[in-house]
Amino acid sequence: MQPRNMSMSGVVDLAAVKAAQEAKAKAEQARAEAARQGGGPGAVSPSDLVIDVDEAGFERDVLQRSTEVPVVIDFWAEWCEPCKQLSPVLEQLVVEYNGRLLLAKIDVDANQMLMQQFGVQGIPAVFAVVAGQALPLFQGAAGKEQIQQTLDQLVQVAEQRFGLTGLTVDPDARPGVAPEPAAVPAGPYDALLEAAVHALDAGDFGGAVQAYKNVLSDDPGNSEAKLGLAQAELLQRVQNLDPQRTRKEAAEKPGDAQAQIAAADLDLVGGHVEDAFGRLIDTVRRTAGDERDAVRLRLLELFEVVGADDPRVSAARRALSRALF
């Protein structure tokens, strides 16, 4: 079985975006707490990048370590022939990432509870834990190139979304001695980003929008603020919409740009990503001038909410280009 095509920088629903923001904050708090308790930068040996994990050590070896480095989990068993093909590839790749990933190997026969908690239906199965958040990667054997593409994406998301820069690897370090978590200096926008998350929790979407805009006014390239702003603005737009009336108007007026834009917002909030994109692309085909431009701009905003790496965004971009030209 080939790896499932997944986007970790995008989301299927908006709750996942907020969960990622909260996980990032928790990871930063954990690193700051370790620093206050005297933990400093440390180094691991290459052999420490691949570890065997059981139920008793899962919290320490996976959940706690995932605040420092993305932890890839390899569910395997001795009797599983595809596992014997996949595991060496994973081990080799993780070592090649030189501290940007950690590999935790879990024997499902000895750790049935962990297998059930992750919802593993068959092995080999590969997951990741980033800042305490579990992500399914793929199931079944896969080629090295495909696995590397998935791990590249995982590393990118861990750095950009959660601020995880990984471990320091020293070939001369003593194997088996885990380093203390390294302290990560708090960024200048942490307070504003945290305030935005709290505003979202409280339903103060206007406050969240302003907090994200304050970050972007000083740091226009801040990826977390751009994603959060797109989410907050979407929630702000739909909070006073009457879903039944909005959808009725969209059904009765297929060429009305504003009616279709409002319905597309509802589609996305409901998790119907492809419906939202398809609706707006169809409207681009039916409209012209300022109306068409308004639809195009809203579609680009919804791309920001879902994430540029999501395959549905890539497909919709191609469809938009065909509709425009």
C-alpha positions in Angstrom: 0.0 0.0 0.0 1.3 3.4 -0.9 1.4 6.2 1.6 -1.8 8.2 2.0 -1.5 11.7 0.5 -1.7 13.9 3.5 -1.2 17.6 4.2 0.1 18.5 7.6 0.4 22.2 7.0 -3.2 22.4 5.9 -6.3 21.3 7.8 -9.6 19.6 7.1 -11.4 21.5 9.8 -10.8 24.8 11.6 -10.6 23.1 15.0 -7.3 21.4 13.8 -5.8 24.8 13.1 -6.5 26.0 16.6 -5.3 22.7 18.1 -2.0 23.2 16.3 -1.6 26.7 17.7 -2.4 25.4 21.2 0.1 22.6 20.8 2.8 25.0 19.7 2.1 27.1 22.9 2.3 24.0 25.0 5.6 22.9 23.4 7.1 26.3 24.1 5.9 26.2 27.7 7.5 22.8 28.2 10.8 24.0 26.8 10.7 27.1 28.9 9.9 25.1 32.0 12.8 22.8 31.3 15.1 25.8 31.0 13.9 27.2 34.3 14.7 23.9 35.9 18.2 24.0 34.7 18.0 22.0 31.4 20.3 23.2 28.8 21.4 22.2 25.3 22.6 18.7 25.0 23.7 16.3 22.3 22.7 12.8 21.4 24.7 10.1 19.5 23.4 8.9 16.2 22.3 5.6 17.7 20.0 7.5 20.1 17.9 8.7 17.2 16.2 5.3 16.9 14.7 3.9 20.1 12.4 1.1 21.2 9.4 2.3 23.1 6.9 0.5 25.2 3.7 1.5 27.0 5.5 2.3 30.3 7.9 4.7 28.6 5.6 6.2 26.0 4.9 9.4 27.8 8.5 10.1 28.6 10.1 8.8 25.3 7.4 10.0 22.9 5.1 12.7 24.3 7.7 14.6 26.2 10.4 14.3 23.5 7.9 15.5 20.9 8.1 19.0 22.5 11.8 19.0 21.2 11.7 17.0 18.0 9.1 15.3 15.8 8.8 11.7 16.8 8.1 9.2 14.0 6.4 6.0 15.3 7.0 2.7 13.5 4.4 0.1 14.6 5.9 -3.3 13.7 6.0 -7.0 14.7 8.6 -9.7 14.3 6.3 -11.9 12.1 5.5 -9.0 9.7 7.5 -9.3 6.5 6.7 -5.8 5.1 7.9 -4.4 8.5 11.3 -6.0 7.9 11.5 -4.1 4.6 10.2 -0.8 5.9 12.0 -0.5 9.3 15.6 -0.4 8.0 14.6 2.4 5.5 13.0 4.4 8.3 16.0 3.9 10.5 18.4 5.0 7.8 16.4 8.1 6.9 16.0 9.3 10.5 19.7 9.1 11.0 20.3 11.0 7.8 18.0 13.8 9.1 20.7 14.3 11.7 18.5 15.2 14.8 15.6 16.7 13.0 13.6 13.5 13.7 13.4 10.8 16.3 12.2 7.2 15.5 10.3 5.3 18.1 9.8 1.6 17.3 6.8 0.0 18.9 6.3 -3.8 18.9 2.5 -4.2 18.6 2.5 -7.7 20.1 4.0 -6.4 23.3 2.1 -3.1 23.3 -1.5 -3.8 22.3 -2.9 -0.8 24.2 -0.8 1.7 22.2 -1.9 0.0 19.0 -5.5 0.4 19.9 -5.1 4.0 21.1 -3.6 5.0 17.7 -6.3 3.1 15.8 -3.8 0.9 14.0 -5.7 -1.5 11.7 -2.7 -3.2 10.1 1.1 -3.1 10.1 3.5 -1.7 9.3 1.9 1.6 10.2 3.7 4.9 10.6 2.6 7.9 12.7 4.2 11.0 14.0 3.8 12.9 17.3 4.6 16.6 17.1 4.2 18.8 20.3 1.9 16.1 21.7 -0.3 16.0 18.5 -0.6 12.6 16.7 -0.5 12.6 12.9 -1.1 9.5 10.8 1.6 9.3 8.0 1.1 6.1 6.0 0.3 2.4 6.3 2.1 -0.4 4.5 5.5 -0.7 2.9 6.7 2.3 0.8 9.7 3.4 -1.3 12.5 5.5 0.2 11.7 8.4 -2.0 8.0 8.5 -1.0 8.9 8.2 2.7 11.5 11.0 2.4 8.9 13.3 0.8 6.6 12.6 3.8 9.3 13.2 6.3 10.4 16.4 4.6 6.9 17.7 5.0 6.8 16.6 8.6 10.1 18.4 9.4 8.9 21.6 7.6 5.6 21.7 9.5 7.3 20.9 12.9 9.6 23.9 12.4 7.1 26.4 10.9 4.0 25.5 12.9 5.5 24.4 16.2 9.0 25.9 16.3 10.7 22.5 16.8 14.3 22.6 15.5 15.3 19.1 16.6 18.2 17.7 18.6 21.9 18.3 18.4 23.8 15.2 17.2 27.3 14.5 18.2 29.1 11.4 16.9 31.2 11.4 20.1 28.3 11.7 22.5 27.8 8.8 24.9 24.9 6.6 23.6 22.0 6.1 25.9 22.3 9.4 27.7 19.4 11.6 26.8 20.1 15.3 26.7 18.2 17.8 28.7 15.6 19.7 26.6 17.2 22.8 25.1 15.7 26.1 26.0 14.2 28.0 23.0 14.0 31.7 23.4 10.5 33.1 23.3 9.8 35.0 20.1 8.8 38.6 20.2 5.2 37.8 19.0 4.4 34.9 21.4 2.2 37.1 23.6 0.2 38.4 20.7 -0.2 35.0 19.1 -1.3 33.5 22.5 -3.8 36.4 22.9 -5.2 35.6 19.4 -5.7 31.9 20.4 -7.5 33.0 23.6 -9.7 35.3 21.6 -10.7 32.5 19.3 -11.5 30.3 22.3 -13.8 33.1 23.6 -15.5 33.7 20.3 -14.0 37.1 20.0 -13.1 36.8 16.3 -12.6 40.5 15.9 -10.0 40.5 18.7 -8.2 37.5 17.1 -8.2 39.3 13.7 -6.6 42.4 15.3 -4.0 40.4 17.2 -2.9 38.5 14.1 -2.8 41.8 12.1 -0.6 43.3 14.8 1.9 40.5 14.3 1.8 40.8 10.5 2.3 44.6 10.6 5.8 44.0 12.0 6.4 40.5 10.4 4.5 40.1 7.2 6.0 36.7 6.6 4.9 35.2 9.9 3.3 31.9 8.7 1.4 31.2 12.0 -0.1 34.7 12.0 -1.1 34.4 8.3 -2.8 31.1 8.9 -4.5 32.3 12.1 -5.7 35.5 10.4 -7.3 33.6 7.5 -9.1 31.4 10.0 -10.2 34.2 12.3 -11.5 36.3 9.4 -13.5 33.3 8.0 -15.1 32.7 11.4 -15.9 36.4 11.8 -17.6 36.4 8.4 -19.9 33.4 9.1 -20.8 34.0 12.7 -23.9 36.1 11.8 -24.9 34.2 8.6 -28.2 32.3 8.5 -27.1 29.0 7.0 -30.5 28.0 5.6 -31.1 31.4 4.0 -27.6 31.7 2.7 -27.7 28.3 1.0 -31.2 29.0 -0.4 -30.0 32.3 -2.0 -26.9 30.5 -3.5 -29.1 27.8 -5.0 -31.5 30.4 -6.5 -28.8 32.7 -7.8 -25.9 30.7 -9.2 -24.5 33.8 -10.9 -24.6 36.0 -7.9 -21.0 36.4 -6.7 -21.8 37.5 -3.1 -24.3 34.7 -2.6 -21.8 32.1 -3.8 -19.0 33.6 -1.7 -21.1 33.4 1.5 -22.1 29.8 0.8 -18.5 28.9 0.1 -17.5 30.3 3.5 -20.1 28.0 5.1 -18.9 25.1 3.1 -15.4 25.5 4.4 -16.4 26.0 8.0 -18.4 22.7 7.7 -15.3 20.9 6.4 -16.5 20.7 2.8 -13.3 21.9 1.3 -13.8 20.7 -2.3 -17.4 21.9 -2.4 -16.2 25.4 -1.3 -13.5 25.5 -4.0 -15.7 24.1 -6.7 -18.5 26.5 -6.0 -16.1 29.5 -6.3 -14.4 28.2 -9.4 -17.8 27.7 -11.1 -18.7 31.2 -10.1 -15.5 32.6 -11.7 -16.6 31.0 -15.0 -20.0 32.7 -14.7 -18.9 36.2 -13.8 -16.7 39.0 -15.1 -15.1 42.2 -14.1 -15.2 43.2 -10.4 -17.5 40.4 -9.4 -15.1 37.8 -10.9 -12.2 39.4 -9.1 -14.0 39.4 -5.8 -14.7 35.6 -6.2 -11.1 35.0 -7.1 -9.8 36.9 -4.1 -12.1 35.0 -1.7 -10.9 31.7 -3.2 -7.3 32.7 -2.5 -8.2 33.5 1.1 -9.7 30.1 1.5 -6.6 28.6 0.1 -4.7 30.2 3.0 -7.1 28.6 5.5 -6.6 25.1 4.2 -2.9 25.4 3.5 -0.8 25.7 0.3 0.6 22.1 0.6 -2.9 20.5 0.7 -3.5 18.6 -2.6 -7.0 20.0 -2.9 -5.5 23.5 -3.0 -3.1 22.5 -5.7 -5.9 21.0 -7.8 -8.1 24.0 -7.2 -5.3 26.4 -8.3 -5.0 24.5 -11.5 -8.8 24.6 -12.0 -8.8 28.3 -11.3 -6.1 29.0 -13.9 -8.2 27.1 -16.5 -11.3 29.1 -15.5 -9.5 32.4 -15.8 -7.5 31.8 -19.0 
